[in-house]
Amino acid sequence: NNSTDISEMFEMDVENLVAKLATPEGQGASATPLNIAGGGVLFGSVTIPQRMRRRYVGRSTPVARKAPSLPARSAADIPDKDAALRRIFEIGTRLHAKDINVLMSGETGSGKEYLARHIHEATLGKSKAFVAINCAALPEGLIENELFGHAGGAFTGSARDGFGGRIREANGGTLFLDEIGDMPLAAQGRLLRVLESRTVEPLGSTKSVPVDFRLICASNVDLNAAVAGGKFREDLLYRIKGARLAVPPLRERSDLVDLIGRLLAVLSDDYVQCEDDVLSLLTRHGWPGNVRELINVLQYAAVFAEDGVIERHHLPDDFHATQTNETPSPRQTMERAEADALRQLLRDHQWHISNTAKALGIGRNTLYRRMARLGIERR
C-alpha cells in the first residue's frame, strides 16, 4: 500500500502530465511513452471532456522540471526489523532527499554510519560519492588538511600538486562526519564557513572552490553539553542539526535474534546457527560495544563452530567473563519486559513525556518515577 507522488514518479506535475497525455473527446487515444524516475517507461493516454478541452488540448510542450533525487524509499528497504531503526531510516531518507542536514546521536558502534550509508543510497544512489570521516580518529594537526585539502607546497612535506581534501571528494554526494564532537574548534570554524558559503578554501590557498554536498553528522556525546563546556561551537551545532535522530543501542532493539542470523550469514561461508542456550545468552547480554561487539563475538564463534552450530564453549573467553550463571528471577523478567514495552511506547511518541503519559492514562510524575525505577533515561 505504499504510495508514490505522481510528480516524483514522472518528473512533472499533474497539470503537465495530463497535458502531455491529452487527446480530445471522441478521438482515438494513442498511447504516449512516459519516462519513470529511476528508469523504465509507461505508456498511457487521457481523454479530455469538452468542458476541459481548452485547458489541456493544444497546450505547448510541458515545462521541464528539475529532475528530483530518487524518491525516498520505504523503511522496508533496510533489512532491519526493529521499528525504531526503520522509522529513523524513513525519516532520515525524507530529510536527506530535501537536503536537510541530519544529526544522529547514539552510542559508539550502534550503527550510525550504517544508517547514514543506507540513507545516502536510498536518496542519491550508489553511484554518488559517500565520504565518511571519523573525526575522533584523525590527529588534531591533520584533520584540517584531511577535510579541506591543501595547495601545492603549502607546508613542508605537502604534495607538490596539492590535495583536494575529503570535502571536495564528497561533491555531488554525501559527507558523513562521525564523532563530530571531537572535531577541534579551529576545524569547526572552517567547516562552518564551508557550510555557509558552499565553497572550500584549501590550506595555503586564497582560491575558493565551489562544493555541493549533503551532510549527515553523528556524535556519541551530548553536543549541547559540549557547547556549554566551550568545546563545540553553538553556531555550528545549529547549522548541522537540521534534524536530530536518536539511534537506539543494541540492547534496546527488538530484532536482535534476526540480526544475529543475518550477521552469521555474512560472517561465515558456511551455514552457522546458535544453540538455543547460546541465543539466550546473546539476547540477555547488555552489549556495551553494540553492533561492533556483537560482530566480534559472532565472528570468533563462527570460526570454531562444529557442524555449523555455535555452542557455549565457542564463545570468546572475555564474553564469558561478563556473564553470570544466574537465571533471571521472574521479577527481573517482568521488569525487563515492562522496560522494553515502555521504551517502545516512548519511541512511538518521539519521547514526548506528556503524550506518553496520556496514552498510559497516568500523570507525568508517575511516568517519570516509572522510568527511573526501570532505568530509562529521558531523551
C-alpha positions in Angstrom: 0.0 0.0 0.0 3.0 2.3 -0.4 2.1 5.4 -2.4 4.3 7.5 -4.6 3.7 11.1 -5.6 2.9 11.5 -9.3 5.4 14.3 -9.6 8.2 12.1 -8.3 7.3 9.1 -10.5 7.0 11.0 -13.8 9.2 14.1 -13.0 6.4 16.5 -13.9 3.4 17.8 -12.0 -0.2 16.6 -12.7 -1.0 19.6 -15.0 1.9 18.9 -17.3 1.3 15.2 -17.2 -2.3 15.5 -18.3 -1.4 18.0 -21.0 1.2 15.5 -22.4 -1.3 12.6 -22.5 -4.4 14.7 -23.5 -6.5 13.8 -26.6 -9.8 15.5 -27.5 -13.0 13.7 -26.5 -14.3 11.4 -29.3 -10.8 10.9 -30.9 -8.9 7.7 -30.6 -6.5 7.8 -27.8 -2.9 6.9 -28.7 -0.6 5.7 -26.1 2.2 8.2 -25.2 5.5 6.9 -23.7 6.4 8.3 -20.2 9.8 8.0 -18.6 9.7 6.9 -14.9 12.2 8.4 -12.4 14.8 5.8 -11.7 14.4 4.0 -15.1 11.6 2.4 -17.1 8.8 3.5 -19.4 5.0 3.5 -19.1 2.5 4.1 -22.0 -0.7 6.0 -21.3 -3.3 8.4 -22.6 -6.1 10.7 -21.1 -9.3 11.7 -22.9 -10.4 15.2 -22.0 -14.1 16.1 -21.8 -15.4 19.0 -23.9 -15.7 21.4 -20.9 -12.0 20.9 -20.0 -10.6 20.6 -23.6 -9.3 24.2 -23.9 -7.4 23.8 -20.7 -5.2 21.0 -21.9 -5.5 20.1 -25.7 -3.1 22.0 -27.9 -1.1 23.2 -24.9 2.6 23.7 -25.5 5.1 21.1 -24.5 5.2 20.8 -20.7 7.8 22.8 -19.0 10.6 20.6 -17.8 11.1 20.4 -14.1 14.4 19.9 -12.4 14.8 16.2 -12.0 14.3 15.3 -8.3 16.5 13.0 -6.4 15.4 9.4 -6.4 12.2 9.2 -4.4 12.6 8.3 -0.8 12.3 4.5 -0.3 10.2 2.9 2.3 11.7 1.6 5.6 11.2 -1.9 4.2 14.3 -1.4 2.1 16.6 -1.9 5.0 16.8 -5.5 6.3 16.4 -4.5 10.0 13.1 -5.3 11.6 13.4 -3.0 14.6 10.6 -0.5 14.4 12.6 2.4 15.9 15.5 1.8 13.5 13.2 1.6 10.5 11.5 4.8 11.4 14.8 6.6 11.7 15.8 5.4 8.2 12.5 6.5 6.8 12.6 10.0 8.4 16.3 10.4 7.6 15.7 9.5 3.9 12.9 12.0 3.5 15.0 14.8 5.1 18.2 13.9 3.1 16.2 14.0 -0.1 15.3 17.6 0.7 18.9 18.5 1.5 18.2 19.0 5.2 21.2 18.3 7.5 20.8 15.3 9.8 22.5 14.9 13.1 22.5 11.3 14.5 23.1 10.7 18.2 23.8 7.3 19.8 26.4 5.1 21.5 29.6 4.1 19.7 29.0 1.1 17.5 25.2 1.4 17.4 25.1 1.7 13.6 25.1 5.4 12.8 27.4 5.1 9.7 25.4 2.0 8.6 22.2 4.1 8.6 23.9 7.1 7.0 25.1 5.0 4.1 21.7 3.4 3.6 20.0 6.9 3.7 22.5 8.1 1.1 22.0 5.2 -1.2 18.2 5.5 -0.9 18.3 9.2 -1.7 21.1 9.7 -4.1 22.0 6.2 -5.2 25.2 4.1 -5.0 26.8 5.9 -7.9 27.2 9.2 -5.9 30.1 9.7 -3.5 29.6 8.8 0.1 32.6 10.1 2.1 32.8 9.0 5.7 35.3 10.7 8.1 35.7 9.7 11.7 36.8 13.0 13.4 37.9 11.2 16.5 40.4 9.0 14.5 42.3 11.9 13.0 45.1 13.7 14.9 44.3 17.4 15.6 47.1 18.5 13.4 45.9 16.6 10.3 42.1 16.9 10.4 42.0 20.3 8.6 44.3 19.0 5.9 42.2 15.9 5.5 38.9 17.8 5.3 39.8 20.9 3.4 42.9 19.9 1.4 46.0 22.0 0.7 47.6 23.9 -2.1 50.9 22.6 -3.6 53.8 23.5 -1.4 51.6 24.8 1.4 53.8 23.3 4.1 56.9 21.1 4.4 56.1 17.6 3.2 52.9 18.6 1.4 52.2 17.1 -2.0 53.7 19.1 -4.9 50.4 19.2 -6.7 48.3 19.8 -3.6 45.5 17.7 -2.1 41.8 18.4 -2.8 40.5 17.2 0.6 37.7 14.9 1.5 35.0 17.6 1.4 35.7 18.0 -2.3 35.6 14.3 -2.8 32.0 14.4 -1.5 31.0 16.9 -4.2 27.7 15.8 -5.7 27.2 13.2 -2.9 27.1 12.9 0.9 29.6 13.9 3.5 29.3 11.9 6.7 31.2 13.3 9.7 31.3 10.7 12.5 32.1 11.7 16.1 31.9 15.4 15.1 32.0 16.3 18.8 35.8 15.5 18.7 36.5 18.0 15.9 38.9 20.7 17.0 37.5 24.2 17.4 39.7 25.6 14.5 38.4 23.0 12.1 34.8 23.7 13.3 35.2 27.3 12.3 36.4 26.3 8.8 33.6 23.8 8.4 31.0 26.4 9.3 32.3 28.7 6.6 32.1 25.8 4.1 28.5 25.1 5.0 27.6 28.8 4.8 29.4 29.7 1.6 29.3 26.3 -0.2 32.9 26.8 -1.0 36.1 25.3 0.4 39.4 27.0 0.6 42.4 24.6 0.7 45.2 25.3 3.3 47.8 27.7 1.8 45.4 28.9 -0.9 43.4 32.0 -1.4 41.2 30.4 -4.1 37.8 29.1 -3.1 36.4 26.1 -4.8 32.6 25.6 -5.1 31.3 22.4 -3.5 27.8 20.8 -3.4 27.2 18.0 -1.0 24.6 16.8 1.6 25.6 16.5 5.2 25.0 13.8 7.8 26.8 14.1 11.2 26.9 11.8 14.1 28.0 12.0 17.7 28.1 9.8 20.8 28.4 12.8 23.1 25.9 15.4 24.1 26.8 18.3 21.9 24.6 20.7 23.9 26.8 19.9 26.9 29.9 20.3 24.7 28.7 23.8 23.7 28.2 24.7 27.4 31.7 23.5 28.1 33.2 25.6 25.3 34.3 22.5 23.3 31.8 22.9 20.4 30.6 25.9 18.5 26.9 26.8 19.1 26.5 28.3 15.6 27.9 25.1 14.1 25.5 22.9 16.1 22.5 24.9 14.9 23.8 24.6 11.3 24.3 20.8 11.4 21.2 20.0 13.5 18.5 20.4 10.8 17.0 17.3 12.5 18.2 15.0 15.3 17.7 11.3 15.1 18.5 9.1 18.1 19.8 5.7 17.1 18.9 3.0 19.7 21.6 0.9 21.3 21.7 -2.8 20.5 20.3 -3.7 23.9 17.1 -1.8 23.1 16.5 -3.3 19.7 13.6 -5.7 19.2 15.2 -7.6 16.3 18.3 -9.0 17.9 17.6 -12.6 17.1 17.0 -11.7 13.4 20.1 -9.6 13.4 22.3 -12.4 14.8 21.0 -14.7 12.0 21.8 -12.1 9.3 25.2 -11.4 10.6 26.1 -15.1 10.8 25.1 -15.4 7.1 27.6 -12.7 6.2 30.4 -13.6 8.6 30.7 -17.3 7.6 31.0 -19.0 4.3 29.0 -22.0 5.7 25.6 -22.1 7.3 26.0 -21.4 11.0 23.4 -21.1 13.7 23.3 -20.8 17.5 22.2 -23.3 20.0 19.1 -22.2 22.0 21.1 -21.6 25.2 23.7 -19.6 23.3 21.0 -17.5 21.7 19.5 -16.9 25.2 22.9 -15.7 26.4 23.4 -13.4 23.5 19.9 -11.8 23.9 20.4 -11.2 27.6 23.8 -9.6 27.2 24.0 -5.8 27.6 26.2 -5.2 24.6 28.1 -2.1 25.7 30.0 -2.2 22.4 26.7 -2.5 20.5 26.8 -4.0 17.0 30.6 -3.9 16.7 30.9 -6.1 19.8 28.2 -8.5 18.5 30.1 -8.8 15.2 33.3 -9.6 17.0 31.7 -12.3 19.2 29.9 -14.0 16.3 33.0 -13.8 14.0 35.1 -15.5 16.7 32.5 -18.2 17.5 31.7 -19.0 13.8 35.4 -20.0 13.3 35.2 -22.7 16.0 31.6 -23.8 15.4 31.5 -27.5 14.7 28.9 -28.8 12.3 27.6 -25.3 11.9 26.3 -24.9 15.4 27.7 -22.4 17.9 27.8 -23.8 21.5 28.7 -22.0 24.7 32.4 -23.1 24.6 32.8 -21.5 21.2 32.1 -18.0 22.6 35.2 -15.8 23.4 36.6 -16.0 27.0 36.1 -12.3 27.6 32.4 -12.7 26.7 32.1 -15.5 29.3 33.8 -13.2 31.9 30.9 -10.8 31.6 28.2 -13.4 32.2 26.7 -14.9 35.3 25.3 -18.3 35.7 22.3 -17.0 37.5 18.9 -17.4 35.7 16.9 -14.1 35.9 14.2 -14.2 38.5 10.5 -13.9 37.5 10.6 -10.4 38.8 13.6 -9.5 36.7 12.0 -11.0 33.6 8.8 -9.0 34.2 10.7 -5.7 34.8 12.7 -6.3 31.6 9.5 -6.8 29.6 7.9 -3.7 31.2 11.0 -1.6 30.4 11.1 -2.8 26.8 7.4 -2.1 26.3 7.7 1.4 27.9 10.8 2.3 25.7 8.8 1.3 22.6 5.9 3.5 23.7 8.2 6.4 24.3 9.7 5.9 20.9 6.3 5.8 19.3 5.6 9.2 20.9 9.0 10.6 20.0 9.9 10.6 23.7 7.2 13.2 24.4 6.5 12.7 28.1 3.1 14.3 28.2 1.7 12.3 25.2 3.2 9.1 26.5 1.7 9.6 30.0 -1.7 10.4 28.4 -1.5 7.2 26.3 -0.9 5.2 29.5 -3.6 7.0 31.4 -1.2 8.2 34.1 0.3 11.6 35.2 3.7 12.9 34.1 5.3 12.5 37.6 4.1 8.9 37.7 5.7 8.2 34.3 9.0 9.9 35.5 9.0 7.6 38.6 8.4 4.5 36.5 11.2 5.5 34.1 13.5 6.0 37.0 12.6 2.6 38.5 13.2 0.8 35.2 16.5 2.7 34.5 15.1 4.6 31.4 16.6 8.0 30.8 14.7 10.7 29.0 15.9 11.7 25.6 
